Amino acid sequence: MAEVLVGKAFLSAALKVLFDRMASREVLDFFKRRNLRDDLLKKLKIILLPVTAVLDDAEEKQITNPAVKKWLNELKDAVYHAEDLLDEIATEALQRNLEAGSRSSVTQVRDFISTSINPFDKGIKSKIKKIIENIEFIAKQKDLLGLKEGVGGKPLRSLPSTSVVDESSIYGRDDDKEKVAKLLLSDDASGNGICVIPIVGMGGIGKTTLTQLLYNDEKVNEYFDLKAWVYVSEEFDVVHVTKAVLQSIDSQPCVNKDLNLLQVKLKEKLMGKKFLLVLDDIWNEKYNDWDTLLTPFKVGAKGSKIIVTTRNESVALIVQTIPSHNLEQLSNEASWSLFTNHAFENRSPNAHPDLEVFGKKIVEKCKGLPLAVKTLGGLLHSKLDAKEWDDILKSNIWDFPNDKSNILPALRLSYHYLPTQLKQCFAYCSLFPKDYKFKKENLVLQWIAEGFVQQLESEKRLEDLAEEYFLELLSRSFFQQSKDEESSFIMHDLLNDLAQVLSNKVLHDLLPTLSCLRVLSLSQYENITELLDSIGKLKLLRYLDLSQTAIKRLPKETCTLYNLQTLMLSDCRSLIELPADIGKLHNLRHLDISGTNLSMMPVEMSGLKSLQTLTTFVVGKQIVGKQNALRVGELREFQHLRGKLSILKLQNVLDATDASEANLKDKKYLDELLLKGGFSDTNDSRNEDQRDIFDKLQPSTNLKKLTIQYYAARSFPNWLGDSSFCNVAVLLLSDCLYCSSLPPLGQLRSLEELYIVRMNLIERVGLEFYGTGLSLSEPFQRLKILRFEEMLKWEEWSSLEGRVFPSLKVLVIRNCPKLKGHLPTHLPSLEELGICGCQQLMASIPRNMTSIRNLQLRGCEEVVLNITSLEHLETNEFPDMTSLSEKMPSLLNTLTSLKYLFIDGCRSLLSFLETGLPSMLEFLKIERCDALESLPEGMFHGCTRFLELRIIECPSLKSFPRGTVPTTSKILIIKKCKKLELVLPEAEETMHNYYASLESLAITSSCDPLKSFPLGLLPKLNYFKIKDCINLESLWIPPDALHDDLPSLSVAAAIHSYPS
């Protein structure tokens, strides 16, 4: 099965790589210097070219002809062996060139004379001849097998779709139908133009089925004057589609083939009519074709719609006039209903309980893909033997023969239409386990290392081409973005299975021996402390990932891996140095040393002129008269750097001239830059020198994120804050301890996030901060996040009249103990405000700030709340507050939208909200309120939505009156409240009513008076933990009350009586 699917895909790409190797400078020079005739290479190419021409025919015939399948496998093996040999030749040539460059001319002559006895040279000619003879023998068999040029290669065709659907067999699509129907039945969905609604999803997800549902809906039929359904598939021919639309409308054949006449006739049919057109299964991405097709449809009445179904997000982006509707997998419940409809039909699943157990597990394996569910249900329709169901459960659905499953053809169609290079890239992902999260940046570099990405005539970087490959696979739903990690991606399990079937033996053949490894990843093997010297034998290695290991040093043999393109060492915390000869890795393009403890860069590192990624550059201490470490000026050698660069220990730069030579200004592809200095305790002039050094380290104006840390001078470099840095979106200034004023940051017109931390000498933030007078534009127009932290001497913040901070959403001022006065008054977009450790600042929030949702207060002088929009309130560290009303007047009257309330560290708090809490409250946490003794009975009166109560470290709390916890509560957590007396209802019925909704209960180091707990009267409890309750003796549970839904029960107390 594997070879059926990947024969041509892998061979075509491998042949491209092989031809490229044969024409490479290293290989041709090697042949010339060893007096080897290049006729051998020409002969190999002549033999292979006719073979390339019959691959399409071979791929088709191998399905039914085992001899053709065997021939393809043998050819594939031979091509890979030839590629490996040419790689070895290129590597040997590169190694000798490097060694020759470091030796005297006399030594070079002697070595040249001795080449005739070099073991590598001696055997190379015979190896090449053997490979040619093998490939020639295989090539001759193509005629015996009847393989022909220009035959085959036609895409597999799936059955055309129709507008007819059996609505009784569709499950789980009610919400999708409702959402799309709302768009269909609206005249305003796309203004006055025609409305195109793309429905996007992977193959087999049910796009066509959903569209059929909508097409046949009664309300849809009444809304539209005309309807037409056209199955497009791969043949997006404007003439053909236009004819098909006419035929669908007229219900009679159309023989005309002239596009102009067809469009004129269609225009007449649609004029002034409200129509619905479905174009099912579109693959074409050519905008001009789409624009031409659309011409006659523009005459329809307002409210006309076109539904386009596609697997390709790129197609959706071309055709859509409103956002796409993305179709997700079915729920387990809907999948089971669909499965039973096909597997049991008129029989009830309940009549076969043994089959139902296996059936539900089979449905889970289908992961919500309707096509998979339906096919497996049909497969099991006539089988009533439980063993047969168990066998299906334990087998891989992709091993089913084609004639019994529509799954492989459906997903294979998506695969089949991939360009050759993408097929290899996708099949490579079979290396990933199920649910594996992978990074785009790492995967594309592995593809490059394997030789899957070829530049050919393109002038694009390999990395850019590989990223295009990735985005293409993503847009076709082969990859999906991880829901919990934005920067990571996953493959749906069924697509992972498909990749496994596609690759089968192929990946093993790609890497037949360790010596031919192209990619080696040992990432996250924390027990690895060193690499063996034998790493140097992996001459063809292109990608080496040792990130998050405990490795301390790289062996010098690493520097003989001349093909290495990527070296990943991120978060190797024990790594203290790079090998001295690392500069010999002339092909190295990506070096990630972030999160290491390197003290300097080796001098020879300047030889890495192909570097495009260098995450970190550490400036080592210079020894006078000796070049022991790479100077910062050597950064000029790395002309192609892009992405992120951190330059550390800038206090070791000796003079500004060296900094100027780094030429950061011309590194236009850098997106992020970190400049980190340091302080001299004994030399103030060295500290002040940093201003000139940083001034010469001016980056490119293309920079998007800038961080400056541990800057030792008294004033910032001239370029910081200059309006020419129009692309900077994120800026962090941290630990600039000697600066007494801020640069004019308000003129950075793209700035969205600003963090100012530990600027210990700043006393005033005034007009200089806004950059007034330097520009006519209003300052901080795009700023969304502003944080000031640990500004110990800051006393005054001068507000600027006008539209300052119009976009600010988050404002945090933390640990600025001397700051006085008020906040800026014009913050119309503010959603989150945090004021912590600002004892002299009045936290006054004007009534017009209606957008605030989240407020955190800790240790403020006074709090004035005049807003009703607040949903989240956290109050910390008010040590002298005895009542909430002291710091927050009219709290309950204004906070009508409050959902979350945290009260923490109010150690003098005595009384607690006699008038009750806001009615919308859902969550309350009371922590470290040492003086609090009781909670009033009516505090939750009117809280009809309350869900969770947490009381932690309130050592004086005694009273927890009966009925305090609302009946809607689902979670109750009590921790370190030793004196608390948990007064429980005496009657069983009352207890049941009070705690009817409680699902989770934890009591830890609390409630010393508690002796018995009626656990059995909590009907919905599924988590119970009780620990260190010193007097608890029994858990009372009636015999019939302990339900089976209590999955977690943890008891750590001196229990004498347990329920039987």
Residue, then its C-alpha position, 0 to 999 in steps of 0.5 A: m500500500a505504501e509504495v502505491l501511494v508514494g512511488k512517484a512522489f519520493l522518486s521524483a523528488a529524489l531524482k531532482v536532488l540527485f541531478d542537483r548533486m551531480a551538477s554541484r561544484e564540489v562533485l565536478d571539482f572532485f572528479k576533475r582533480r582525481n582525473l575521473r571522467d565526468d562521462l560517468l556522471k553524464k551516463l548516469k543522467i542519460i540512464l535516469l532521464p527516460v526512467t523519470a518519464v515513465l514514473d506516472d505510468a508505473e505508479e498507476k500500474q503498480i496497484t495491480n502489478p506486483a512486478v512494477k511495485k518491486w521495480l519501483n522499490e528497487l529503483k528507489d533504493a538505487v537512487y538513494h544509494a547514488e545520492d548518498l555516494l555523491d553526498e559523501i564525495a561532496t563532503e570529502a571535497l569540502q573537507r579537503n578544501l578546508e584542510a588545504g586552506s590551513r596548510s602550507s603550499v609544500t604540504q599541499v603539493r605532498d598531499f596532492i601527490s599522495t591522493s592516489i593512495n587515499p582509500f576514499d579515492k581508491g574505491i570511488k570509481s568502482k562504487i560509481k560504476k557499480i551504481i551505474e550498472n545497477i541503475e542501468f539494469i533496473a532501467k532496462q526492465k521498464d520496457l519489459l514491464g511495458l511502462k510508457e512515457g506520458v501515460g498515467g498520472k491522472p488524478l484519482r477521481s471521486l464520485p461527483s456530488t449531487s444536491v440530494v441528501d438523506e436528512s435522516s442520516i445526518y447528525g451533529r450539524d444543527d449548529d452549523k446549519e443554523k449559522v450558515a442558514k442565517l447568512l443565506l437568508s440575510d439580504d445584508a450578508s455582503g452589502n450590495g455585492i454578491c455574497v460568497i460563503p466558503i465552507v472549509g474543512m478536511g476531506g471527509i468532514g462533511k462539507t458537501t453533506l452540510t451544503q446539501l442540507l442547506y440546499n434542500d431546506e424549505k426556508v432556503n427554497e422559499y427565499f431563492d428564485l433559482k438554485a444550481w448545484v455544480y460539482v467542480s473538483e479538480e477540473f476548474d474550467v470556466v466554460h465547463v462550470t458555466k455550462a454546468v450552471l446553465q444545465s442545472i438551472d434549465s434541467q436540460p443539456c447545453v451543447n454550446k462551448d463558446l464562453n461568451l455565448l454561455q455567459v450571455k445566456l446565463k446573464e439573461k437567466l439570472m437577471g434580477k433573480k435571487f439565486l443560490l449557486v453551490l460550487d462543490d469541491i473547488w481546488n483552483e487557486k487562480y484568481n483570474d479564473w474565478d473573476t472570469l467565472l463570476t462575471p454573469f452572476k453580478v446581475g442577480a438580485k440583492g441577497s443572491k449567494i454562492i456557497v463554495t466548499t473546499r479543503n484549501e484555505s487559500v481557495a477560501l481566501i480568494v473567493q470569500t466576501i465574508p469569513s469562511h465557515n470552518l467545519e469541525q469534527l463531530s462530537n462523540e454523541a453525534s458520531w455514535s448516532l451516525f455509526t449506529n445508523h449504518a452499523f445497526e440500521n433497523r436494529s437497536p444497539n441495545a439488543h447487542p450490548d457486546l457489540e456496543v462496547f466495541g462499537k463505541k471504542i471504534v467510534e472514538k478512533c474515528k475522531g469525529l470524521p463522518l466519512a470514517v464513521k460511516t465507512l466503518g459502520g457500513l463495514l460492520h453492518s452485516k457482522l454480529d460476531a463480537k470477535e469481528w468487531d474486536d478485530i476491527l478495533k485492533s487493526n489500522i483502518w488504513d490497512f483496509p483494501n481500497d474496494k472496501s473503504n472510502i476512507l483512503p480514496a477520500l483522504r488520498l485525493s487530498y494527498h494526490y493533488l499535492p505537488t511532489q515536494l509536498k508529498q514527501c514533506f507530509a509523509y515525513c511527518s509520520l515520524f511524529p507520534k499521535d497528538y505530537k505538537f511541533k513547531k513550524e520553524n523546526l520542521v521546515l529546517q528538517w525538510i531542508a536537511e532531508g533534501f526535500v526543499q530545492q531552489l532550482e531556478s528560484e531565487k528564494r531562500l530555502e527557508d522561505l520555500a520550506e515555509e511556503y510548503f508548510l503554509e500550503l499543507l496548513s491551508r489544505s488542512f493537513f496540519q492544524q494549529s494547536k488550540d492550547e499553544e499558538s506557536s505549535f501545530i498538530m496533525h489530526d490522528l487520521l492524517n497521522d495514520l495516512a502519513q504512516v501508511l504513505s511512508n511505511k518503509v520509505l523513511h527507513d530506506l531514506l535513512p538506511t544506516l547511521s552514517c547516512l543520517r541527515v537529521l538527528s534530534l536528541s532534544q529533551y533527553e536530559n540525561i545526555t551530558e556528552l556526545l561521543d567523538s563518533i558523532g564525526k562519522l555522520k558526515l551527511l548530517r544536516y540537522l542536529d538538535l541537542s536542545q534541553t539536554a545536559i550537555k557541557r561541551l561539544p566534541k571537536e569532531t562536531c566541527t567535521l560535520y561539514n554538511l551541517q545546516t542547523l545546530m540547536l542547543s537552546d536551553c542547554r544550561s550546562l553548556i559553557e563553550l562552543p568548540a574552537d573550530i566551529g568556524k569550519l561549518h561553512n554550511l551552517r545556517h541556523l545556530d540556536i544557543s539561547g538559554t545557554n551559559l556561554s561566556m564568549m564566542p570562539v574567534e573562529m566563529s566569524g567563518l560562519k558566513s552562511l548564518q541566518t539565525l544566531t540567537t545569541f552573541v556573547v561578548g567575551k572579556q578581551i585580554v590585551g594583546k591577545q584575541n581570545a574571544l570574538r569581538v562584537g564588531e565581528l557581527r559584520e561577517f554575519q550579513h544574512l542574520r534574521g529573526k531574533l538576536s541577543i547581544l549579551k555582556l556589552q560591558n566587555v566591549l572596549d570601544a565604540t569603534d568595535a561596536s560601530e563595525a558590527n553594522l547592526k543598522d544594515k541587518k534589515y531582516l532582524d525582527e527582535l534585538l536584545l542589548k544587554g550590558g552590565f555595571s562596573d563597581t569601580n570604574d564610572s567612566r567605563n559605565e559612561d562609555q556604554r552610551d557611545i557603544f550603544d549609540k553605535l549599535q543602532p539597529s535597522t529601522n525594520l526592527k519590531k521588538l527591542t529590549i535594553q537591559y542593564y544599561a550603565a550610562r546616565s542617558f539613553p543613546n540618541w536613536l532610542g525613541d527616534s520616530s524613524f523606528c516606525n516598526v517597533a511594536v514592543l519595547l522593554l527598558s529594564d535595569c537602566l539604573y543610572c538614567s534619570s529620564l525616559p527617551p521620547l517614546g511617544q513618537l514610536r508610532s507602531l508601539e503597542e507594548l511598553y515595559i519600563v522596569r527598575m529605573n531607579l533614578i527616575e523621579r518624574v515622567g514628564l513631557e519628554f516621555y511623550g516627545t512633544g515638540l518633536s512631532l505633530s502627531e499625537p503620542f502613543q496612538r497604538l499603545k495597548i499595554l503599558r507597565f511601570e514596575e519597581m520605580l523606587k524614586w518615581e514621584e510624579w507622572s505629568s499627564l498630557e492634554g489631548r488624545v494620549f493613550p486612546s488605544l490603551k487596554v492594560l495599565v499596570i503600575r507596580n511597586c512605585p512607593k513614592l508615586k503620588g497624585h492621580l492616574p491619567t483621566h483619558l483612557p477610553s479603551l482601558e480594560e485592565l488596571g493594576i495598581c500594586g505597592c503604590q501607597q501614595l497613589m490615589a486609584s481614582i477611576p473616572r465614571n467615563m472609563t466604562s470599558i474596565r473589566n479587570l482591576q487589581l489593587r494592592g496597597c493603595e492610598e485610596v480607591v474610588l470606583n465609579i464604574t459598573s462594568l467591572e467584572h474582576l476585582e482583586t484587593n491585596e495588602f490593605p493591612d490597616m483596613t477593618s472594613l471594605s467600605e474604608k477603601m472602596p466607598s459604595l462598593l456594592n452599589t456600583l459593581t453590578s457586573l462583578k463576577y470575580l472577587f479576591i480579597d487577600g492580605c487584609r490582615s485587619l479586616l473585621s467585618f465583611l459586607e453585611t449588605g450582601l455581595p453583588s448579584m452577578l458574583e460567581f467566584l469569591k476568594i478570601e485569603r490571609c485575613d487574619a482578624l476576620e472572625s465570621l461571615p454574615e448569614g446574608m452575604f450571598h443573598g441574591c447571588t443566583r449565579f455563584l459557583e465557587l468559594r475559597i477561604i484560605e489562611c484565615p486563622s481567626l475565622k470561627s463562624f460559617p453559618r448554616g446556609t452561608v454557601p449558596t445552593t448553586s455552588k459547585i466548588l468549596i475549598i477551605k484551607k488553614c482555617k483551624k478555628l472554623e466551625l463548619v455548621l452543617p444542617e441537622a436534617e438530611e433533607t436540609m443538607h441535601n438542599y443546601y449542597a445540592s450542586l456541590e461537585s468539589l469539596a476540599i478541607t485541609s488543615s481546617c475545622d478543628p471542631l469538626k468530628s463527623f462529616p455526612l459525605g453521603l448527602l452530597p448527591k453531585l460530589n465527584y471530588f472530595k479531599i479532607k486532610d489534617c482535620i485533627n478531630l474528625e472521627s467519622l465519615w457518615i454515608p448511608p448505605d445507598a447514598l455513595h454513588d458511583d460518580l465519585p472518582s476522587l476520594s482523598v482522606a488523610a485524617a484520624i478516622h475511626s469510623y468508615p462506611s462499610 
